[in-house]
């Protein structure tokens, strides 16, 4: 049992996290993915609440399903990190620091096509981290983490294809 | 105007690459900085009278990141 205070333990965690980000490690890279999922969930929630237009009912259902999926992915990925004795971000400050996806309150007024296209880019940005994290997890002999990340990559690719189909684009043709 | 391409670790974190981009952009004499995430490269256009490619690489290493190679055009 540790005798260190929460303050000292967290101080050591922040120091280690900084080292891990410079190395880089699978844990650090996956922490970015968790943070991106938090921002993505906020964006999906915004779409579910505010989207307007003739297809609003159907597209709000799409956003709702993706929102549920993002919450599940974040929870599952964080759990794997804990299981692997790695660190996962847990606070809004950490999520903001580590996320690359960007949100904006004014986006609620954007048209449906713009919002779906933005989501496609977000899943693609997320994959920048996922593909690297998979390679790092394999390199560090963490097969369970690699497996979860590989599933996430497949889910992101499916979401990109589905959203692109709604936009009448092929998978890799961004608007 | 000179151009430098800094090759970083292939598995560099994309967020860290954004931080590197910001740090380089702040250097006097640096005109533009572009990050190629998939290739893990940073391209910078700079005035060689004000700053050198080595100094650009030093800025990145001072942040704690490895620079694998530097090409100047």
gemmi code that builds the backbone of each chain (N, CA, C; Angstrom):
import gemmi

chains = {
    "A": [
        ("UNK", (0.844, -1.201, 0.000), (0.000, 0.000, 0.000), (0.879, 1.251, 0.000)),
        ("UNK", (0.516, 2.221, -0.823), (1.330, 3.426, -0.910), (1.075, 4.358, 0.279)),
        ("UNK", (2.136, 5.062, 0.666), (1.988, 6.010, 1.770), (2.028, 7.440, 1.244)),
        ("UNK", (2.145, 7.586, -0.105), (2.237, 8.921, -0.681), (0.872, 9.596, -0.704)),
        ("UNK", (0.883, 10.906, -0.640), (-0.368, 11.666, -0.660), (-0.895, 11.728, -2.092)),
        ("UNK", (-2.206, 11.956, -2.277), (-2.755, 12.122, -3.632), (-2.033, 13.216, -4.411)),
        ("UNK", (-1.661, 14.280, -3.697), (-0.975, 15.401, -4.352), (0.368, 14.952, -4.950)),
        ("UNK", (1.134, 14.201, -4.157), (2.449, 13.729, -4.615), (2.295, 12.706, -5.742)),
        ("UNK", (1.296, 11.830, -5.604), (1.070, 10.798, -6.627), (0.716, 11.446, -7.965)),
        ("UNK", (-0.141, 12.486, -7.905), (-0.558, 13.137, -9.149), (0.593, 13.928, -9.756)),
        ("UNK", (1.400, 14.516, -8.890), (2.580, 15.267, -9.354), (3.515, 14.326, -10.129)),
        ("UNK", (3.716, 13.125, -9.590), (4.576, 12.131, -10.255), (3.941, 11.676, -11.569)),
        ("UNK", (2.599, 11.558, -11.579), (1.877, 11.134, -12.791), (2.053, 12.155, -13.909)),
        ("UNK", (1.913, 13.432, -13.573), (2.048, 14.502, -14.579), (3.463, 14.501, -15.159)),
        ("UNK", (4.458, 14.287, -14.277), (5.850, 14.259, -14.714), (6.079, 13.087, -15.670)),
        ("UNK", (5.541, 11.922, -15.305), (5.708, 10.728, -16.141), (4.978, 10.903, -17.480)),
        ("UNK", (3.787, 11.511, -17.432), (2.999, 11.723, -18.656), (3.776, 12.580, -19.643)),
        ("UNK", (4.466, 13.595, -19.139), (5.257, 14.470, -20.005), (6.384, 13.680, -20.679)),
        ("UNK", (7.040, 12.830, -19.909), (8.117, 11.989, -20.465), (7.546, 11.057, -21.534)),
        ("UNK", (6.399, 10.444, -21.232), (5.764, 9.501, -22.165), (5.367, 10.168, -23.480)),
        ("UNK", (4.974, 11.454, -23.398), (4.550, 12.145, -24.624), (5.734, 12.472, -25.527)),
        ("UNK", (6.902, 12.663, -24.909), (8.074, 12.977, -25.712), (8.689, 11.725, -26.320)),
        ("UNK", (8.406, 10.547, -25.722), (9.146, 9.334, -26.153), (8.841, 8.860, -27.554)),
        ("UNK", (7.656, 8.616, -28.029), (6.328, 8.537, -27.412), (5.987, 7.086, -27.025)),
        ("UNK", (4.911, 6.924, -26.262), (4.491, 5.583, -25.843), (3.042, 5.324, -26.266)),
        ("UNK", (2.675, 4.048, -26.255), (1.293, 3.669, -26.618), (0.307, 4.298, -25.639)),
        ("UNK", (0.696, 4.336, -24.359), (-0.192, 4.900, -23.340), (-0.448, 6.374, -23.584)),
        ("UNK", (0.618, 7.119, -23.865), (0.476, 8.556, -24.109), (-0.381, 8.798, -25.350)),
        ("UNK", (-0.107, 8.034, -26.404), (-0.857, 8.205, -27.658), (-2.342, 7.877, -27.436)),
        ("UNK", (-2.604, 6.836, -26.653), (-3.990, 6.443, -26.397), (-4.690, 7.478, -25.521)),
        ("UNK", (-3.921, 8.145, -24.653), (-4.497, 9.231, -23.867), (-5.038, 10.339, -24.763)),
        ("UNK", (-4.327, 10.609, -25.853), (-4.811, 11.592, -26.832), (-6.117, 11.106, -27.460)),
        ("UNK", (-6.188, 9.815, -27.723), (-7.397, 9.256, -28.362), (-8.595, 9.390, -27.427)),
        ("UNK", (-8.380, 9.095, -26.141), (-9.449, 9.241, -25.145), (-9.924, 10.698, -25.111)),
        ("UNK", (-8.975, 11.618, -25.111), (-9.324, 13.051, -25.061), (-10.072, 13.482, -26.323)),
        ("UNK", (-9.618, 12.979, -27.465), (-10.331, 13.285, -28.715), (-11.764, 12.772, -28.666)),
        ("UNK", (-11.966, 11.608, -28.043), (-13.319, 11.042, -27.952), (-14.230, 11.914, -27.075)),
        ("UNK", (-13.641, 12.554, -26.056), (-14.432, 13.443, -25.197), (-14.922, 14.647, -26.011)),
        ("UNK", (-14.013, 15.238, -26.785), (-14.393, 16.395, -27.609), (-15.397, 15.955, -28.692)),
        ("UNK", (-15.135, 14.790, -29.286), (-16.046, 14.278, -30.316), (-17.451, 14.093, -29.745)),
        ("UNK", (-17.525, 13.550, -28.533), (-18.834, 13.337, -27.901), (-19.564, 14.664, -27.706)),
        ("UNK", (-18.827, 15.686, -27.276), (-19.451, 17.017, -27.113), (-19.997, 17.521, -28.452)),
        ("UNK", (-19.226, 17.310, -29.507), (-19.645, 17.782, -30.830), (-20.880, 17.015, -31.320)),
        ("UNK", (-20.876, 15.709, -31.054), (-22.028, 14.893, -31.466), (-23.277, 15.286, -30.672)),
        ("UNK", (-23.069, 15.593, -29.394), (-24.198, 16.029, -28.566), (-24.768, 17.340, -29.114)),
        ("UNK", (-23.866, 18.249, -29.502), (-24.295, 19.533, -30.058), (-25.134, 19.312, -31.321)),
        ("UNK", (-24.664, 18.387, -32.171), (-25.399, 18.091, -33.410), (-26.765, 17.488, -33.083)),
        ("UNK", (-26.766, 16.548, -32.152), (-28.030, 15.879, -31.783), (-29.054, 16.887, -31.248)),
        ("UNK", (-28.568, 17.869, -30.520), (-29.487, 18.862, -29.953), (-29.912, 19.925, -30.965)),
        ("UNK", (-28.990, 20.352, -31.823), (-29.242, 21.574, -32.598), (-29.468, 21.411, -34.095)),
        ("UNK", (-29.166, 20.230, -34.645), (-29.233, 20.095, -36.105), (-30.634, 20.429, -36.648)),
        ("UNK", (-30.646, 21.168, -37.742), (-31.916, 21.574, -38.349), (-31.948, 21.173, -39.817)),
        ("UNK", (-33.127, 21.203, -40.403), (-33.275, 20.897, -41.818), (-34.259, 19.765, -42.054)),
        ("UNK", (-34.515, 19.510, -43.345), (-35.522, 18.509, -43.706), (-35.150, 17.104, -43.228)),
        ("UNK", (-33.817, 16.833, -43.142), (-33.368, 15.502, -42.717), (-32.988, 15.451, -41.239)),
        ("UNK", (-33.418, 16.451, -40.494), (-32.976, 16.577, -39.098), (-33.291, 15.326, -38.273)),
        ("UNK", (-34.470, 14.781, -38.436), (-34.873, 13.630, -37.603), (-33.918, 12.456, -37.830)),
        ("UNK", (-33.681, 12.138, -39.101), (-32.808, 11.002, -39.425), (-31.363, 11.267, -38.994)),
        ("UNK", (-30.875, 12.479, -39.247), (-29.470, 12.789, -38.928), (-29.235, 12.913, -37.422)),
        ("UNK", (-30.266, 13.342, -36.697), (-30.132, 13.384, -35.234), (-30.006, 11.961, -34.690)),
        ("UNK", (-30.658, 11.012, -35.334), (-30.552, 9.608, -34.934), (-29.124, 9.105, -35.195)),
        ("UNK", (-28.563, 9.497, -36.335), (-27.165, 9.128, -36.647), (-26.231, 9.696, -35.572)),
        ("UNK", (-26.431, 10.990, -35.235), (-25.586, 11.634, -34.219), (-25.757, 10.950, -32.867)),
        ("UNK", (-26.987, 10.571, -32.551), (-27.251, 9.910, -31.259), (-26.525, 8.569, -31.176)),
        ("UNK", (-26.556, 7.817, -32.265), (-25.871, 6.509, -32.277), (-24.354, 6.683, -32.153)),
        ("UNK", (-23.817, 7.683, -32.865), (-22.372, 7.935, -32.799), (-21.965, 8.449, -31.418)),
        ("UNK", (-22.878, 9.202, -30.793), (-22.615, 9.718, -29.440), (-22.516, 8.554, -28.445)),
        ("UNK", (-23.473, 7.654, -28.529), (-23.450, 6.466, -27.654), (-22.167, 5.674, -27.879)),
        ("UNK", (-21.811, 5.511, -29.146), (-20.598, 4.765, -29.480), (-19.351, 5.457, -28.911)),
        ("UNK", (-19.284, 6.789, -29.034), (-18.106, 7.529, -28.545), (-17.944, 7.371, -27.033)),
        ("UNK", (-19.068, 7.430, -26.306), (-19.004, 7.230, -24.847), (-18.480, 5.834, -24.526)),
        ("UNK", (-19.005, 4.837, -25.254), (-18.589, 3.447, -25.008), (-17.107, 3.259, -25.343)),
        ("UNK", (-16.680, 3.856, -26.457), (-15.274, 3.735, -26.879), (-14.349, 4.371, -25.847)),
        ("UNK", (-14.729, 5.549, -25.362), (-13.912, 6.240, -24.365), (-13.802, 5.400, -23.103)),
        ("UNK", (-14.924, 4.889, -22.639), (-14.934, 4.090, -21.400), (-14.090, 2.824, -21.579)),
        ("UNK", (-14.275, 2.144, -22.702), (-13.561, 0.881, -22.940), (-12.054, 1.110, -23.061)),
        ("UNK", (-11.700, 2.178, -23.775), (-10.274, 2.457, -23.989), (-9.586, 2.857, -22.683)),
        ("UNK", (-10.258, 3.699, -21.889), (-9.709, 4.096, -20.587), (-9.543, 2.882, -19.684)),
        ("UNK", (-10.512, 1.973, -19.738), (-10.442, 0.760, -18.909), (-9.253, -0.101, -19.302)),
        ("UNK", (-9.011, -0.226, -20.597), (-7.854, -1.014, -21.060), (-6.560, -0.365, -20.574)),
        ("UNK", (-6.492, 0.963, -20.635), (-5.286, 1.660, -20.144), (-5.047, 1.340, -18.670)),
        ("UNK", (-6.110, 1.384, -17.883), (-5.986, 1.075, -16.442), (-5.536, -0.376, -16.263)),
        ("UNK", (-6.168, -1.280, -17.034), (-5.807, -2.706, -16.950), (-4.325, -2.924, -17.268)),
        ("UNK", (-3.802, -2.081, -18.164), (-2.402, -2.221, -18.592), (-1.439, -1.448, -17.676)),
        ("UNK", (-1.988, -0.923, -16.582), (-1.198, -0.114, -15.641), (-0.625, 1.133, -16.320)),
        ("UNK", (-1.428, 1.711, -17.220), (-1.053, 2.959, -17.886), (-1.984, 4.068, -17.396)),
        ("UNK", (-1.697, 5.286, -17.820), (-2.487, 6.427, -17.361), (-3.524, 6.828, -18.400)),
        ("UNK", (-4.709, 7.228, -17.921), (-5.701, 7.796, -18.829), (-6.098, 9.174, -18.301)),
        ("UNK", (-6.299, 10.143, -19.188), (-6.763, 11.448, -18.706), (-8.162, 11.309, -18.098)),
        ("UNK", (-8.424, 12.117, -17.066), (-9.726, 12.009, -16.390), (-10.404, 13.352, -16.146)),
        ("UNK", (-9.651, 14.449, -16.305), (-10.251, 15.755, -15.993), (-10.423, 16.582, -17.267)),
        ("UNK", (-11.311, 17.574, -17.186), (-11.551, 18.449, -18.341), (-10.259, 19.157, -18.762)),
        ("UNK", (-9.429, 19.512, -17.769), (-8.159, 20.186, -18.080), (-7.270, 19.260, -18.914)),
        ("UNK", (-7.218, 17.985, -18.506), (-6.394, 17.025, -19.244), (-6.971, 16.763, -20.634)),
        ("UNK", (-8.289, 16.614, -20.708), (-8.921, 16.365, -22.018), (-8.618, 17.530, -22.966)),
        ("UNK", (-8.727, 18.767, -22.442), (-8.472, 19.949, -23.283), (-7.018, 19.984, -23.741)),
        ("UNK", (-6.107, 19.613, -22.835), (-4.683, 19.673, -23.152), (-4.295, 18.646, -24.210)),
        ("UNK", (-4.896, 17.460, -24.139), (-4.446, 16.367, -24.996), (-5.273, 16.190, -26.270)),
        ("UNK", (-6.455, 16.804, -26.344), (-7.290, 16.613, -27.538), (-6.787, 17.464, -28.699)),
        ("UNK", (-6.861, 16.907, -29.880), (-6.507, 17.677, -31.082), (-7.769, 18.164, -31.791)),
        ("UNK", (-8.883, 17.460, -31.585), (-10.137, 17.881, -32.214), (-10.559, 19.222, -31.619)),
        ("UNK", (-11.224, 20.025, -32.465), (-11.626, 21.347, -32.010), (-13.131, 21.505, -32.074)),
        ("UNK", (-13.679, 22.147, -31.046), (-15.117, 22.400, -31.011), (-15.356, 23.901, -30.992)),
        ("UNK", (-16.600, 24.282, -31.313), (-16.912, 25.706, -31.332), (-18.421, 25.876, -31.174)),
        ("UNK", (-18.803, 26.748, -30.261), (-20.226, 26.967, -29.997), (-21.004, 27.436, -31.216)),
        ("UNK", (-20.325, 28.161, -32.090), (-21.034, 28.699, -33.261), (-21.395, 27.614, -34.284)),
        ("UNK", (-20.764, 26.448, -34.141), (-21.031, 25.369, -35.111), (-22.480, 24.883, -35.071)),
        ("UNK", (-23.183, 25.158, -34.002), (-24.584, 24.727, -33.918), (-25.430, 25.359, -35.024)),
        ("UNK", (-24.932, 26.454, -35.579), (-25.679, 27.143, -36.642), (-25.269, 26.696, -38.046)),
        ("UNK", (-24.301, 25.782, -38.122), (-23.861, 25.304, -39.442), (-24.913, 24.370, -40.055)),
        ("UNK", (-24.850, 24.242, -41.378), (-25.779, 23.351, -42.084), (-25.355, 21.899, -41.873)),
        ("UNK", (-26.306, 20.990, -42.111), (-26.074, 19.556, -41.867), (-24.861, 19.040, -42.641)),
        ("UNK", (-24.741, 19.432, -43.909), (-23.632, 18.938, -44.734), (-22.288, 19.343, -44.142)),
        ("UNK", (-22.208, 20.574, -43.679), (-20.956, 21.075, -43.075), (-20.622, 20.259, -41.831)),
        ("UNK", (-21.631, 19.991, -41.024), (-21.410, 19.266, -39.763), (-20.965, 17.826, -40.022)),
        ("UNK", (-21.596, 17.165, -41.008), (-21.216, 15.782, -41.320), (-19.791, 15.736, -41.880)),
        ("UNK", (-19.467, 16.705, -42.724), (-18.117, 16.761, -43.286), (-17.076, 16.998, -42.181)),
        ("UNK", (-17.429, 17.839, -41.230), (-16.529, 18.105, -40.099), (-16.303, 16.810, -39.293)),
        ("UNK", (-17.356, 16.029, -39.135), (-17.218, 14.756, -38.409), (-16.279, 13.802, -39.150)),
        ("UNK", (-16.401, 13.772, -40.469), (-15.514, 12.913, -41.269), (-14.055, 13.288, -40.991)),
        ("UNK", (-13.777, 14.590, -40.994), (-12.411, 15.051, -40.721), (-11.980, 14.682, -39.296)),
        ("UNK", (-12.918, 14.753, -38.369), (-12.579, 14.411, -36.975), (-12.214, 12.926, -36.837)),
        ("UNK", (-12.973, 12.056, -37.488), (-12.641, 10.627, -37.424), (-11.288, 10.373, -38.108)),
        ("UNK", (-11.046, 11.116, -39.165), (-9.767, 10.955, -39.864), (-8.605, 11.447, -38.988)),
        ("UNK", (-8.805, 12.575, -38.316), (-7.782, 13.090, -37.391), (-7.547, 12.095, -36.262)),
        ("UNK", (-8.618, 11.548, -35.737), (-8.499, 10.554, -34.662), (-7.647, 9.368, -35.111)),
        ("UNK", (-7.830, 8.991, -36.377), (-7.062, 7.851, -36.898), (-5.551, 8.121, -36.972)),
        ("UNK", (-5.162, 9.408, -37.073), (-3.727, 9.741, -37.035), (-3.107, 9.200, -35.748)),
        ("UNK", (-3.858, 9.322, -34.662), (-3.381, 8.851, -33.359), (-3.556, 7.335, -33.233)),
        ("UNK", (-4.683, 6.824, -33.735), (-4.989, 5.394, -33.569), (-3.960, 4.529, -34.291)),
        ("UNK", (-3.627, 4.895, -35.514), (-2.672, 4.073, -36.273), (-1.291, 4.075, -35.604)),
        ("UNK", (-0.894, 5.234, -35.086), (0.391, 5.301, -34.365), (0.319, 4.486, -33.076)),
        ("UNK", (-0.794, 4.627, -32.358), (-0.932, 3.919, -31.072), (-0.906, 2.400, -31.271)),
        ("UNK", (-1.492, 1.929, -32.372), (-1.475, 0.478, -32.652), (-0.028, 0.008, -32.808)),
        ("UNK", (0.743, 0.747, -33.610), (2.148, 0.373, -33.833), (2.937, 0.397, -32.517)),
        ("UNK", (2.679, 1.411, -31.698), (3.396, 1.511, -30.420), (2.978, 0.383, -29.470)),
        ("UNK", (1.677, 0.042, -29.470), (1.197, -1.038, -28.591), (1.818, -2.379, -28.990)),
        ("UNK", (1.933, -2.600, -30.295), (2.565, -3.843, -30.781), (4.041, -3.847, -30.366)),
        ("UNK", (4.698, -2.686, -30.578), (6.120, -2.554, -30.235), (6.355, -2.801, -28.738)),
        ("UNK", (5.391, -2.365, -27.919), (5.543, -2.517, -26.462), (4.956, -3.837, -25.948)),
        ("UNK", (4.574, -4.717, -26.873), (3.998, -6.017, -26.516), (2.768, -5.867, -25.610)),
        ("UNK", (1.818, -5.078, -26.086), (0.543, -4.892, -25.394), (-0.578, -5.312, -26.340)),
        ("UNK", (-0.780, -6.630, -26.523), (-1.740, -7.111, -27.518), (-3.195, -6.733, -27.241)),
        ("UNK", (-3.563, -6.645, -25.953), (-4.967, -6.303, -25.640), (-5.257, -4.854, -26.053)),
        ("UNK", (-4.315, -3.973, -25.752), (-4.477, -2.567, -26.139), (-4.483, -2.456, -27.665)),
        ("UNK", (-3.575, -3.180, -28.305), (-3.504, -3.141, -29.773), (-4.823, -3.618, -30.383)),
        ("UNK", (-5.408, -4.658, -29.772), (-6.680, -5.210, -30.280), (-7.814, -4.179, -30.153)),
        ("UNK", (-7.884, -3.526, -28.993), (-8.949, -2.528, -28.770), (-8.786, -1.350, -29.748)),
        ("UNK", (-7.525, -0.954, -29.943), (-7.244, 0.149, -30.862), (-7.561, -0.238, -32.306)),
        ("UNK", (-7.299, -1.493, -32.638), (-7.590, -1.965, -33.996), (-9.107, -1.959, -34.232)),
        ("UNK", (-9.858, -2.350, -33.206), (-11.328, -2.299, -33.320), (-11.784, -0.853, -33.512)),
        ("UNK", (-11.165, 0.049, -32.758), (-11.516, 1.467, -32.866), (-11.220, 1.993, -34.279)),
        ("UNK", (-10.088, 1.565, -34.831), (-9.734, 1.983, -36.192), (-10.803, 1.520, -37.185)),
        ("UNK", (-11.248, 0.277, -37.020), (-12.295, -0.255, -37.897), (-13.598, 0.520, -37.749)),
        ("UNK", (-13.956, 0.846, -36.503), (-15.187, 1.610, -36.251), (-15.082, 3.015, -36.841)),
        ("UNK", (-13.916, 3.640, -36.681), (-13.725, 4.982, -37.267), (-13.829, 4.928, -38.792)),
        ("UNK", (-13.196, 3.923, -39.380), (-13.257, 3.784, -40.847), (-14.696, 3.582, -41.318)),
        ("UNK", (-15.454, 2.784, -40.559), (-16.868, 2.556, -40.914), (-17.663, 3.859, -40.803)),
        ("UNK", (-17.381, 4.620, -39.742), (-18.110, 5.886, -39.571), (-17.768, 6.870, -40.694)),
        ("UNK", (-16.494, 6.887, -41.090), (-16.091, 7.763, -42.203), (-16.857, 7.359, -43.470)),
        ("UNK", (-16.887, 6.057, -43.746), (-17.576, 5.575, -44.960), (-19.072, 5.887, -44.900)),
        ("UNK", (-19.687, 5.684, -43.736), (-21.130, 5.927, -43.595), (-21.465, 7.404, -43.763)),
        ("UNK", (-20.651, 8.264, -43.137), (-20.900, 9.704, -43.241), (-20.633, 10.198, -44.662)),
        ("UNK", (-19.585, 9.665, -45.284), (-19.282, 10.043, -46.665), (-20.411, 9.605, -47.601)),
        ("UNK", (-21.026, 8.459, -47.303), (-22.153, 7.996, -48.120), (-23.323, 8.969, -48.001)),
        ("UNK", (-23.550, 9.468, -46.792), (-24.619, 10.458, -46.598), (-24.321, 11.731, -47.388)),
        ("UNK", (-23.023, 12.036, -47.497), (-22.602, 13.240, -48.228), (-22.418, 12.969, -49.726)),
        ("UNK", (-22.673, 11.725, -50.106), (-22.515, 11.288, -51.504), (-21.067, 11.420, -51.967)),
        ("UNK", (-20.132, 11.178, -51.051), (-18.708, 11.148, -51.388), (-18.208, 9.709, -51.306)),
        ("UNK", (-17.090, 9.443, -51.977), (-16.408, 8.176, -51.729), (-15.663, 8.330, -50.414)),
        ("UNK", (-15.144, 7.216, -49.855), (-14.646, 7.261, -48.487), (-13.581, 8.319, -48.247)),
        ("UNK", (-12.623, 8.446, -49.176), (-11.496, 9.333, -48.925), (-11.606, 10.686, -49.594)),
        ("UNK", (-12.759, 10.966, -50.220), (-12.899, 12.264, -50.877), (-13.535, 13.238, -49.889)),
        ("UNK", (-12.710, 14.085, -49.309), (-13.219, 15.043, -48.332), (-13.791, 16.264, -49.024)),
        ("UNK", (-14.808, 16.847, -48.415), (-15.421, 18.050, -48.956), (-14.595, 19.279, -48.681)),
    ],
    "B": [
        ("UNK", (14.519, 33.173, -49.687), (13.885, 32.370, -48.627), (14.365, 30.912, -48.711)),
        ("UNK", (14.833, 30.370, -47.597), (15.287, 28.963, -47.568), (14.168, 28.069, -47.028)),
        ("UNK", (14.295, 26.789, -47.376), (13.303, 25.816, -46.892), (14.030, 24.721, -46.127)),
        ("UNK", (13.475, 24.325, -44.993), (14.037, 23.211, -44.215), (12.959, 22.167, -43.987)),
        ("UNK", (13.362, 20.909, -44.082), (12.433, 19.819, -43.763), (13.030, 19.037, -42.599)),
        ("UNK", (12.324, 19.050, -41.496), (12.771, 18.340, -40.303), (12.027, 17.005, -40.207)),
        ("UNK", (12.785, 15.922, -40.221), (12.168, 14.603, -40.084), (12.148, 14.230, -38.604)),
        ("UNK", (10.940, 14.007, -38.092), (10.790, 13.606, -36.689), (10.617, 12.096, -36.615)),
        ("UNK", (10.526, 11.572, -35.407), (10.241, 10.140, -35.214), (8.944, 9.799, -35.957)),
        ("UNK", (8.940, 8.689, -36.685), (7.765, 8.303, -37.493), (6.500, 8.171, -36.656)),
        ("UNK", (6.661, 7.850, -35.380), (5.488, 7.677, -34.511), (5.274, 8.875, -33.594)),
        ("UNK", (5.788, 10.031, -33.997), (5.595, 11.239, -33.182), (4.126, 11.538, -32.995)),
        ("UNK", (3.814, 12.041, -31.818), (2.427, 12.366, -31.499), (1.968, 13.588, -32.312)),
        ("UNK", (0.830, 13.509, -33.008), (0.356, 14.646, -33.805), (0.150, 15.921, -32.986)),
        ("UNK", (-0.305, 15.774, -31.744), (-0.479, 16.966, -30.895), (0.864, 17.606, -30.583)),
        ("UNK", (1.852, 16.759, -30.347), (3.201, 17.290, -30.088), (3.717, 18.005, -31.330)),
        ("UNK", (3.392, 17.468, -32.503), (3.835, 18.104, -33.742), (3.209, 19.495, -33.893)),
        ("UNK", (1.992, 19.639, -33.397), (1.352, 20.966, -33.424), (2.090, 21.942, -32.505)),
        ("UNK", (2.542, 21.409, -31.342), (3.305, 22.262, -30.413), (4.620, 22.696, -31.067)),
        ("UNK", (5.245, 21.756, -31.761), (6.496, 22.054, -32.455), (6.250, 23.137, -33.516)),
        ("UNK", (5.162, 22.983, -34.243), (4.793, 23.967, -35.274), (4.668, 25.368, -34.661)),
        ("UNK", (3.993, 25.439, -33.517), (3.799, 26.724, -32.839), (5.119, 27.326, -32.380)),
        ("UNK", (5.991, 26.481, -31.851), (7.287, 26.974, -31.349), (8.153, 27.486, -32.496)),
        ("UNK", (8.155, 26.788, -33.615), (8.957, 27.218, -34.764), (8.403, 28.510, -35.370)),
        ("UNK", (7.086, 28.595, -35.431), (6.448, 29.771, -36.034), (6.784, 31.051, -35.271)),
        ("UNK", (7.093, 30.894, -33.984), (7.396, 32.078, -33.154), (8.832, 32.587, -33.343)),
        ("UNK", (9.677, 31.768, -33.977), (11.082, 32.151, -34.139), (11.218, 33.292, -35.155)),
        ("UNK", (12.042, 34.273, -34.820), (12.279, 35.393, -35.731), (12.930, 34.875, -37.006)),
        ("UNK", (12.423, 35.285, -38.149), (12.971, 34.850, -39.427), (12.229, 33.685, -40.044)),
        ("UNK", (11.317, 33.072, -39.278), (10.537, 31.944, -39.813), (9.266, 32.498, -40.467)),
        ("UNK", (9.112, 32.176, -41.748), (7.988, 32.725, -42.514), (6.750, 31.832, -42.404)),
        ("UNK", (6.914, 30.549, -42.745), (5.780, 29.612, -42.662), (6.262, 28.280, -42.082)),
        ("UNK", (5.355, 27.604, -41.423), (5.645, 26.270, -40.885), (4.462, 25.368, -41.213)),
        ("UNK", (4.761, 24.231, -41.832), (3.693, 23.292, -42.182), (4.039, 21.910, -41.608)),
        ("UNK", (3.049, 21.269, -41.024), (3.268, 19.941, -40.450), (2.648, 18.882, -41.357)),
        ("UNK", (3.440, 17.876, -41.692), (2.923, 16.731, -42.451), (2.775, 15.579, -41.462)),
        ("UNK", (1.557, 15.415, -40.955), (1.331, 14.468, -39.861), (1.662, 13.028, -40.254)),
        ("UNK", (1.192, 12.607, -41.418), (1.406, 11.204, -41.804), (2.881, 10.887, -42.005)),
        ("UNK", (3.639, 11.850, -42.531), (5.061, 11.629, -42.787), (5.931, 12.006, -41.589)),
        ("UNK", (5.313, 12.587, -40.555), (6.042, 13.058, -39.357), (7.159, 14.030, -39.733)),
        ("UNK", (6.808, 14.959, -40.625), (7.778, 15.962, -41.066), (7.267, 17.372, -40.770)),
        ("UNK", (8.201, 18.278, -40.558), (7.850, 19.687, -40.402), (8.605, 20.465, -41.475)),
        ("UNK", (7.856, 21.207, -42.281), (8.475, 22.024, -43.333), (8.431, 23.481, -42.910)),
        ("UNK", (9.575, 24.147, -43.001), (9.624, 25.567, -42.613), (10.296, 26.389, -43.692)),
        ("UNK", (9.720, 27.541, -43.967), (10.359, 28.525, -44.858), (10.932, 29.615, -43.962)),
        ("UNK", (12.207, 29.938, -44.174), (12.830, 30.900, -43.264), (13.858, 31.776, -43.988)),
        ("UNK", (14.142, 32.922, -43.358), (15.145, 33.851, -43.868), (16.491, 33.435, -43.273)),
        ("UNK", (17.383, 32.924, -44.118), (18.657, 32.391, -43.612), (19.576, 33.481, -43.045)),
        ("UNK", (19.229, 34.770, -43.295), (20.015, 35.845, -42.686), (19.655, 36.010, -41.206)),
        ("UNK", (18.469, 35.517, -40.862), (18.010, 35.705, -39.475), (18.105, 34.436, -38.630)),
        ("UNK", (17.956, 33.278, -39.262), (17.953, 32.028, -38.498), (18.463, 30.888, -39.401)),
        ("UNK", (19.076, 29.888, -38.789), (19.605, 28.753, -39.567), (18.735, 27.510, -39.359)),
        ("UNK", (18.906, 26.539, -40.255), (18.173, 25.275, -40.128), (18.582, 24.551, -38.849)),
        ("UNK", (19.871, 24.672, -38.512), (20.345, 24.042, -37.262), (19.645, 24.635, -36.040)),
        ("UNK", (19.427, 25.927, -36.089), (18.747, 26.597, -34.967), (17.290, 26.109, -34.885)),
        ("UNK", (16.684, 25.877, -36.051), (15.308, 25.346, -36.064), (15.269, 23.971, -35.409)),
        ("UNK", (16.248, 23.143, -35.783), (16.317, 21.793, -35.203), (16.572, 21.876, -33.698)),
        ("UNK", (17.402, 22.842, -33.314), (17.715, 23.022, -31.893), (16.452, 23.414, -31.101)),
        ("UNK", (15.617, 24.231, -31.729), (14.365, 24.646, -31.079), (13.507, 23.415, -30.768)),
        ("UNK", (13.492, 22.478, -31.708), (12.686, 21.256, -31.524), (13.297, 20.364, -30.441)),
        ("UNK", (14.603, 20.194, -30.482), (15.257, 19.334, -29.480), (15.168, 19.959, -28.083)),
        ("UNK", (15.177, 21.303, -28.040), (15.025, 21.972, -26.739), (13.659, 21.690, -26.124)),
        ("UNK", (12.672, 21.407, -26.975), (11.330, 21.058, -26.475), (11.287, 19.608, -25.982)),
        ("UNK", (12.366, 18.864, -26.260), (12.438, 17.478, -25.780), (12.139, 16.436, -26.842)),
        ("UNK", (12.113, 16.863, -28.121), (11.804, 15.918, -29.205), (13.047, 15.642, -30.058)),
        ("UNK", (13.141, 14.420, -30.537), (14.270, 14.036, -31.388), (14.033, 14.514, -32.823)),
        ("UNK", (15.074, 15.040, -33.442), (15.017, 15.360, -34.871), (15.900, 14.334, -35.569)),
        ("UNK", (15.300, 13.515, -36.418), (16.047, 12.431, -37.061), (16.991, 12.957, -38.143)),
        ("UNK", (16.517, 13.941, -38.908), (17.368, 14.541, -39.942), (16.823, 15.907, -40.340)),
        ("UNK", (17.704, 16.702, -40.933), (17.302, 18.036, -41.418), (17.772, 18.186, -42.857)),
        ("UNK", (16.865, 18.556, -43.738), (17.245, 18.829, -45.135), (16.988, 20.294, -45.419)),
        ("UNK", (17.934, 20.937, -46.085), (17.762, 22.349, -46.430), (17.741, 22.486, -47.940)),
        ("UNK", (16.760, 23.254, -48.436), (16.670, 23.478, -49.895), (16.853, 24.956, -50.183)),
    ],
}
model = gemmi.Model(1)
for chain_id, residues in chains.items():
    chain = gemmi.Chain(chain_id)
    for i, (resn, *xyz) in enumerate(residues, 1):
        res = gemmi.Residue()
        res.name, res.seqid = resn, gemmi.SeqId(i, " ")
        for name, pos in zip(("N", "CA", "C"), xyz):
            atom = gemmi.Atom()
            atom.name, atom.element = name, gemmi.Element(name[0])
            atom.pos, atom.b_iso = gemmi.Position(*pos), 0.0
            res.add_atom(atom)
        chain.add_residue(res)
    model.add_chain(chain)
structure = gemmi.Structure()
structure.add_model(model)
structure.setup_entities()
